[in-house]
């Protein structure tokens, strides 16, 4: 089983979420991996499931959106029930954030039904203090009441339902669902949200690969410098990968 993050792992991180593109070579690689004997291939992302599927457009893959809260693939349809119940809260938080951030250029709210992403990659340095102050002001009450969870990635703040679920738990669920042992699993990722998956796969006896030049500490057992090197490693995976 080969599982990989999308942004920053399969494709470069774009200045805005809608600008990310999987090129022809990347699409061909995923198709080739999908067609290997005894192999399942999954893409695990913070993006909403419909968005992820539209970006990749390859049948037969496992698609995991919203950091594991929703999944679809051969024989699989899953939405975390407690996350679904939090949708009205997510909508209210999104409305408050839009109002609070409306005059901060570059701040972008990506509403993903089950969660929110607030991107600040394009926020000018002079506006960052104001951006962070307003984010804290809006989110403080929601976090204090445990109505949402807040996590951080690469210049993005994630607002998620308060459920005990993450990419790591999603990976373990998929392993059980498809009948793969931990030693048969590879996981590729580049961001803080992938650390849960790294730890879960490590404990199961699989192989974990951090993608990128960032030298921060990671639970991944191996490192490659970037997307080109990650794709090269994926090409070397043969029938020994289940």
PyMOL commands that set and color helices and strands:
alter all, ss='L'
color gray80, all
select helices_A, chain A and resi 17-19+24-34+49-56+66-68+81-85+87-101+125-144+167-178+182-184+192-204+227-236
alter helices_A, ss='H'
color red, helices_A
select strands_A, chain A and resi 2-4+41-44+62-65+70-73+76-79+108-111+116-119+148-153+156-161+186-189+207-211+222-224
alter strands_A, ss='S'
color yellow, strands_A
deselect
rebuild
show_as cartoon
